[in-house]
Amino acid sequence: MIRAITFALALGLSASVTQPVLAGDPIIGFEETDPQMSAAIKNAHRTLPHFYRQAQGKLSSGEFTVKVAFPVEGGGNEHIWVSLLARSGKNMEGRLLNNPVNVPYKIDQKVEFTESSLSDWSYWGSDGKLHGNYTTRVMLPHLSAADAAQMRAILAPLP
């Protein structure tokens, strides 16, 4: 079973850029049992408290994003970046930042989901670096050398 992971390059983006800029991001497929991707998702979940502390009181800004696993007909998931707009306990609401390939949603569509469907998180820190992005780091070897180098340059150290 292939787990489709939407990878937001975010090259040259800043928190002030409107969200649909991410619409053309490529998709990289991973097996459901890929050990590196599974570990990245587990670490993203483990560090959600850090993300929630950073996002507290700032969700309406649209600067805090999560990657959400949406079930694909026939099995597997498509993981799509979502601008997190509201959170009540483990229930969340946001807007799609990518055009899905295998699920019936569209970019900028409002969606509801739960914490259990999260596979990653991200935000631009005051240091000008992109924080989180655990799954993105696993995808770097699948990019061109130039794109991977640009992405590494903007990624902050993991918490």
N, C-alpha and C positions, 0 to 999 in steps of 0.2 A: 504494500500500500504506500503510495507516495503522499507525503505531507507537503502541500504547496505552501511555500513561505514567501510572502510578498516582502521584498527588500527595498526599503526606501533609501536611496543613495544619499539624499540630503546634501549633495555637493553644492556648495555655494549658497545654501539656504541659511536664513536667519529666522529667529522667532517672529520677525515682523512680516515675513513673506506669507502671502495668502496660501491656505492649505492646498487648493487644487494643483499647485505646482508639482505635487508628488504623483499626479495622475499617470505619468508615463513610466513609473518605476518598473523594472523587470521583475520577473518571478523566477525563483530558483527552487527546484524540487528537492526534497529530502525524504528518505524512507522514514516511516513512522518510528522505527526503532533506532534511528541514527543516534549513536551514543553522545556525540558532541552537541547536537541540537537538543537532545533530551536534557543534557546537563545544563545547557544555557537556559532553557525554559525553567528548569528547577531553580537555578540561581536567580533568575528574574523574579520568581515567586517568593523566594526566600528574602529578597531585598525590597519587596513591595512596601514595607513600613517606611523605609527611607524615601521612596517615591511619594507616598501619601503625605509625609511630613513636608516635603518640598512643595507639593501641590496645594496644601491646605490654604483655603481662602482665595485661590488663584485659578480655579478651574474655568471660570467664565472667560479667561484670557485666551483659551484655545492653545496655549503653549505646551501643555502636558499631553503626551500621546501614549497610547497603549496599543500593543499588537494583540488582536483578538482572533481566536480560532473559530471560524464559521464552518459548520459541517457541510460537506459536499455530497450531493446525491451519489450513491454508489459506494460511499466510504471515504474516509480521510477528512482532512480539513484544509481550508484555505485561510492562511493567517494574514490579516489585513490591518494596516495602521489606522487608528481611529483617534480623532481629537477628543479627549475626555472632557465632557462638559458638566457632568453631574455624577455624584456618588452618594449613595445612601446605604451604608453598611457594605454588603457584597454585591449590591445591584448598582449598575452603572448605565450611563447614557452618553452617546457621543455621535460624531459625524465621520463617515468614511473619508479617508484621505487618499485612498487608492481606488482605481477601477477594478473591481473583482473580475476574475476570469471564470470561475466555476461556481459562483453563488449568485442568486438573483437580486443583487443590490447594485446601486450606482454610487459613484463618487459624490460626496457631500450629503448622502442620505443619512438621516438620523436613525440610529440603531440602539437597541437596548441589549445588554448582556450582563453576565455575572463575572465575578472575580475568577471563578474556576476556569473560564474560557480565555483568560489572559495568557499570553506566551512571552510578552516582553513589555518594557516601558521605556520612555525617553523624555528628556526635557533639555532645553538649552540653559546652561548654568550662567551665573554672573561672570564666570571665567571665560565665557565665549565658547565653551566646549559643549559637546553633545554628551549627556550623561545617560547611563543605562545602555540600551542597545546590545543586550547579551546575544541575541540571535544574529544580529548584524555582524558581530565579530566572527561568528562561525562561518558566515558567508564570504568573508574577505578573500579567502583563497580562490573563490569561484569568479572573482572579478578580474578585469584587466589590471596589470600592474599599476597603471596610472590611477585608475579609479580607486583601487585598494589603498594606495598611498595617500590620496586626497582624503579618503574616509578616515584612515588612521590618524591623520593630522588634526581632525576635528573631534575625535573621540576622547573623552575624559577618562582618567583611570577609574576602574570599577570601585564601588563602595565596599 
